[in-house]
Amino acid sequence: MPMQIQTSTGDAAAASAPTAIPTHAPAALPARLGHILCLDDFERAARRHLPGPVFAYVSGAVERNASLRANARSFEQYEFITRVLIDMSKRSTATTLLGRRWSAPFGIAPMGVSALSAYRGDLVLTQAAARENVPMIMSASSLIRMEEVVQANPEAWFQAYVPGSESEIVALVERVKFAGFRTLVVTLDASIASNRENNIRAGFSTPLRPSPRLAWEGITHPRWLFGTFLKTIARHGMPHFENNHARRGAPILSANVLRDFSDRGHLTWEHFRLIRRMWPGQLVVKGILDVRDARLAVENGADGIIVSNHGGRQLDGTVAPLRVLPGIVQACPQVPVMIDSGFRRGTDVLKALALGAKFVFVGRPFNYAASVAGEAGVRKGIALLREEVSRDMAMLGVTALSELDESYLVTS
């Protein structure tokens, strides 16, 4: 009898979560992308496809990129202990998070200006997530209105940066609520703009400043120029930052590089409590690295925590989230603790789950996949990572993700 591998919700799961969106067969990638075997391959393809400044924005971090490298290295400090002679034929990657059943233990992290690297990027990401039944978090720093994204995927989450004044906070939360989102993610680790020197050196700014260098980058990357940038302008007009506030923000291309990005250095937990009082749905905090902050988040009403160092894009030299994950899990057993920053392989995901994370979010690779192959690329990326998780579960000797704990790991 052939082996049965459940990589999405089966009959029992569907019965417990009737609102789950079923998975469909992934769309085929273009022949030029036949070499794609893992998420890392999408990055190499995107490096060729995207203009240098745009790729630098997506791929880079801050200053010396120390935190970016540390995120990748953190997975090397753990090695697996495998079990044998366990029936793996009915293992499942299905995972329950915040009351909903998903096909995998990972989702799509929020990524700003995705519609600059991929045509209608936020819509591509959210539609792929819906079809593959994984959560997608829409970024506040996006170029497509939140109302369009949640209409395309009612299960999408919205990630907000807390605006600088109470009146702006109220207006933004009301807009998100009226749009129809049911899960709000508040990012707390971006009180001021970080020092992204690589963006300046590569010629990237937000908004983009017209220049001969930028024009040349577009001309020398015609697939992106005609398939993403000019196509967007022809069909939808000049993109703007649409969701940082209740009002529309600056255009993406402007001679004036000042961006409507209010200072948030004065914000406190009182502002978070204001959001909690206003928000009727699930409220998640993102950007937690300290156990004390994790406890404060729960005490002030958070329904979940995402341990994150912003993909290494804020304070350089910040600890990798995986290293502080166990302590935060132990300190906050009342809520699901999630994690992002640096995840690329199924083994990365399983290590985080073994250390106590309930879920993992992956960012840059899905941005790359959208840029080179649209929705089909993102769905392929999700399928590849989900298949890796399933295969690795079999070799590890785990039939359900809930079985994972630190007994499957040893420090290297």
C-alpha angles and dihedrals in degrees: 000000000000118000115261115218117185110207095165140028113312129201094286093048092047090053091054093045111032092172093064115124110233121237120245132201107282116251115251119258121236114273090249088065097050089116093068108119103150142007092272089063090062090059092055091048092048092051089062095040103047129068111256096252093050094047090048091054093052098040102037133081129187138306108327095357088238094145091046090056093042091056090057094044094049092078090059092066090072130062128189129248107207131209125213142206093033119137104252097172096105102034116144135204091200114128135188117220128170092347098311132101116231130188094237141018093250140066142181116285121220114272124184125231092007089155089066094060096036131029106261086350100179091049091047091052096046094046092049090049091051093051093046093042099236126126121260123199113209115216122234087222092067132128098220122073115259090231091065093049097050090045089056092046118016090190094060118119124223122225116206135191106214108249120234101253134047093239091054091048091053093047094049095047090048090051093050090048093048091048089063105250114150099190122053121193115198114201111212104176099076105073091143135013114279127232102261099174092165089066092055093047091049093048097250125139136155109265095028114243114224111242140151089254092054091047091051092050089054094048092049091051101051096163090060094037095055100026098047118009105035092034089056094050093045094051104029109016127239110338118240134193096265110177115035088096138012086264130062116271136208125315117258093237116049140139086226107070095193108123126204093247109137122211112260100181093113097055120119140180088276088071089051090051088053090056091047091054091050101040115081098186137059113317119202128182120214130196100045119150103149124076090221092057091046091055091047090051092054093043089053095052109273114158093199143005130222111203104213146146091202092261089297091300101120123043111013112226093034116149118264109257093233090064095058097035098095093053093050092047090052092047096049110039091150095072137040112264113212131183143204140171122098103007114149110143139048089246089058090054094048093049091055092048091049089053091055107271114141094203144004130219123207123198127167099041092059090048089055091047091052092049096054101033111010120219092344089057094051092047089049090051092050091048093049093051093044090051090050091052091050094047092046091049089056093050091044093051098243123135098180128029090230088070093067119106139141092285087080092058138066125186113250 
